[in-house]
Amino acid sequence: MKREIAKVNHLILKIAKGDEKALEHLYELMVNYMYNVAKKYIKNPNYINDVLSTAFTKIYSNSKKFIKKDNGVNWIYTIVKNTTLDLNKTHEKVDIVELDEQIITSLSYNHESNSDLNKKIKYAVDSLPNLERTIIKLRIWEKHSLQTIAEMLKMSYSTVYRLYLEAVEKLKGLL
């Protein structure tokens, strides 16, 4: 194991000096290890190649920050793990929002209709707190971006995004 760590450390230091062949050798040496690390943390296996690509980019761009006495294998493990967790968060948010918008927009909310489904939707939306109800109406039915809504309401994007996700969760619970 010490020999492998020394080899990885040596390759990282060569990468920091701009040696592209060292990056290729590091890839050959570590790709299976990195794949297994990503596989352990990834929620959607379809994104493993994205993780590996991003992780190698980070290894290359951060190689000058690597300290010779560090354990290169642990350093790479941390990069892959963090890259995987970041990707999970990003894709989870996108997947949740896209799915929720599809569900909500597929329900034809019509103030004039008296169908049971429309009554249920109207009740669910109307039962939301005022701010969440406003965000849902602006986002889903008026098709404003969350950034535009944040500007309209004079709030930060992250606050609007959080309130939007909370509102969607409440609607799913009510419907």
C-alpha positions, 0 to 999 in steps of 0.5 A: 500500500505504501508503494502505491501511495508513493506512486500516486503522490509522485504522479500528482506532483508531476501533474502539478508541474504540467506533465500530461502523461502523469495524468494518463498514468494516474487515470490508469492506476486509479480509475477502478478505485475512483469508480468504486468510491463513486459507486458507493456514494452515488444515488443514480449510477448513470452519473458515475462517468460525470463524477469521474470526469469532474473528479479528474478535472479537479485533480488536475486543477488542484494538483498544485495544492497537493502537499508532498507529505499527504496521502494521495490516495486519501486526497483522491478519495476525498475529491471523488466523494465530495464530487459525488455528493455535490452531483447528488445534490445538484441532480436531486434538486433538478429531478425533484423540481422537474418532476414536481412541476410536471405533476402540478402543471399536469393538473389543470387548475381552473378557478371556474371548474367545479370538478372534484379534482379542480376543487382538491387542487384549489383547496390544496393551493389555497391552504398554502401560506400566502407567500408559498401560494404566491410563489407557486402561482407565479412559478407554475401557472404564470411561468416565471423563473425562480430568479424573476420571482425573487426579484419581484418579491425582493427576496433572495433566490435561495429563500424563494427556492426553499419556499418553492420546494416546501410548497411543492412538498405540501401540495404533494401531501395534500393531493 
